[in-house]
């Protein structure tokens, strides 16, 4: 009896051991190089992205459809949405560390690429851009795609950050003349005028710090120019204490004219104030225009309009998205084909109208674009200077950008320009 | 050390008796040991632990690898200076990540908020839970309905409740302020989430709303386990209701309190989702907690080592919460 029982136990042990071994074998199987290659090109090109809502989703699907039509490859989109891009970071960074990167992934060009180029995790892709595509891109955009000198990304769209949107009826009613606003200081006066007339001066969100940060970026650029802002991006904040303090002080004065619930709303909730006619102005990237276009009886040029943020005429503050080719690529050929496709007129013409952004190529026909974006494309081509932004990843490497964001989280708590100036200087 | 010496003495003593009993063995120096070892082996083979090996070993190995292995690895990473997407270097280990913490205002704020959240949230949830449980326990009508209503918020995800409370706290259109002004309490209306002074309190209130129902259920089970005689005896002795609960009933709920408190505290440490949904990964000094900071440092800044160090602190805090509870259970013989 005792013997039989221990025999059964031995059988259990054997069975458990075998199961364990099988499970382990299952883990290791992936290492088989043939298998990996088969996975990559067989299941198509894995594209990790965060475009899952509204027009963004539509834009991405249009891009994928175009890619599948124009090439023989199949796309296998793998969305990682959320957290304003932080969710995609967790996904992609972990996989790059595990040497199991996706075929391609969405990333802000510029300094955001630095995390990956520092680890040699990206392949140069300049040769895979469509022939002649580089000439159709502005130099600053190509520069942002090549943080270490070699092109490692292909920008697919450009949003502009230095806009000020406004409700024309509110401005008329309050007696604000948009053409008379030439500097960020003038804008403050316009807020005051709107406030006196019973409107919210600036519809803004301060719940997440990037809203205040991006406002500061354009105020600073408007007050001190692109070169000075570039100096800040180059890490020379210590020489700019006075300028930084000046712009933060103005921002503090702006904050008097924010909507009362700025700290509890998201940007689109704040922006709704412009549509309902409760607020005069809204500062944001041109994605905010999507809200206006979606609203009924709210026409561009009639009920709403935009201008370059005061003081930044001729400047285009770039917020871009791009795709890259990770090293150890599971599907090199498909990725190369995708990079090439993204650099074509066809891809950018399909992707950008629903996305509400403009194509980085300046030779894309404008017919498919709504009037607002046509104007933006004109502004872009005519712009003298382009500059990247901290709040949207391209301006500073991620660690510094996150610290700047934290400094602005503190700023929105205490609105103390002196303390935040010191915080900002301390980062570099 | 002491133990080793005793074992050694024991072995010598045993060998001496062996030799005395069996003169032949003392001649064959190797034989004696062999017999003894095989004896010990067969003893071991028949011990419960060994016979149950197939049952406890596989889960123990899996747990060891995936839980304790991961914790140890996290600890190891926190001793390196790993950042970026290169592989970590384990040769130069130091406590640098920990020593820089007290000088990092961001860490100090996150730590302070985590402790405040942990204590305030747990205490308030327990109190509200207890009061609710006592009220629901009065043989009221629709008891089940009330129980469900109070417990329901816990079933909602943090993502839902965070957005929902953002609306509730809206200073101009939110329910809280509208109700306050409706009651003529305008002086109490505040910019709850927007003002850094009330932000953490507002978060704690929202979390309490979500979890005091859980405390209620645990207390209710505790109350039901108390025999009716205790209530009756207290009443016969002329105790007022308050005194009866305070002196007789509540002291008997200590087990319920401990287990509810442990669960609530662990929830508090994980309030990440709620704050992340409201403020993103940079909530600012007034609402930052260690869990959010850990995420920010690791994934937005790729400072893995520092993130791992924050995670270790968080782990130690969780251990400090759960440890005494486990020890108590062990002492009581429940473990």
Contacts between the chains, C-beta under 8 A, distances in Angstrom:
chain1	res1	chain2	res2	distance
A	6	B	51	7.2
A	9	B	51	6.4
A	9	B	54	5.9
A	12	B	54	4.4
A	12	B	55	7.6
A	13	B	53	6.9
A	13	B	54	4.0
A	16	B	54	5.4
A	16	B	57	7.9
A	16	B	58	5.0
A	20	B	58	6.1
A	20	B	61	7.9
A	83	B	276	6.9
A	83	B	280	6.5
A	83	B	281	6.4
A	84	B	280	6.1
A	86	B	280	7.6
A	86	B	281	5.4
A	86	B	295	7.7
A	86	B	299	6.1
A	86	B	300	5.9
A	89	B	299	5.1
A	89	B	300	6.7
A	90	B	299	4.8
A	93	B	85	6.3
A	93	B	299	6.6
A	93	B	302	6.5
A	96	B	85	5.4
A	97	B	85	6.0
A	97	B	87	7.5
A	115	B	84	6.6
A	115	B	85	6.1
A	115	B	302	5.7
A	116	B	85	6.3
A	118	B	84	5.5
A	118	B	85	7.1
A	118	B	86	7.6
A	119	B	84	5.8
A	119	B	85	3.6
A	119	B	86	5.0
A	121	B	85	5.5
A	206	B	194	6.9
A	207	B	166	7.5
A	207	B	193	7.0
A	207	B	194	7.6
A	207	B	278	6.8
A	207	B	279	6.2
A	208	B	279	5.8
A	208	B	280	4.4
A	208	B	282	7.4
A	209	B	280	7.5
A	209	B	282	5.2
A	209	B	284	6.7
A	210	B	280	7.4
A	259	B	172	7.8
A	260	B	171	5.3
A	260	B	172	5.0
A	260	B	191	7.2
A	261	B	170	4.8
A	261	B	171	5.1
A	261	B	172	5.1
A	261	B	173	7.1
A	261	B	174	7.7
A	261	B	191	7.6
A	261	B	194	7.0
A	262	B	194	6.5
A	263	B	171	7.9
A	263	B	191	6.0
A	263	B	193	5.6
A	263	B	194	2.2
A	263	B	195	7.1
A	264	B	166	5.4
A	264	B	167	8.0
A	264	B	169	5.5
A	264	B	170	4.8
A	264	B	171	6.6
A	264	B	174	7.1
A	264	B	191	7.5
A	264	B	192	7.5
A	264	B	193	4.6
A	264	B	194	5.6
A	265	B	166	7.4
A	265	B	170	7.0
A	398	B	300	6.1
A	398	B	301	6.2
A	398	B	302	6.8
A	399	B	83	7.8
A	399	B	300	7.8
A	399	B	301	4.0
A	399	B	302	6.8
A	399	B	303	6.6
A	402	B	281	7.7
A	402	B	282	7.0
A	402	B	296	6.3
A	402	B	300	4.3
A	402	B	301	5.0
A	403	B	301	7.6
A	405	B	282	4.8
A	406	B	106	6.3
A	406	B	282	5.2
A	406	B	284	7.5
A	406	B	296	8.0
A	409	B	279	7.9
A	409	B	282	4.8
A	409	B	283	6.7
A	409	B	284	3.3
A	409	B	285	7.3
A	410	B	284	6.0
A	410	B	285	5.8
A	412	B	284	6.7
A	413	B	196	4.0
A	413	B	284	5.3
A	413	B	285	6.5
A	413	B	286	5.6
A	414	B	196	7.2
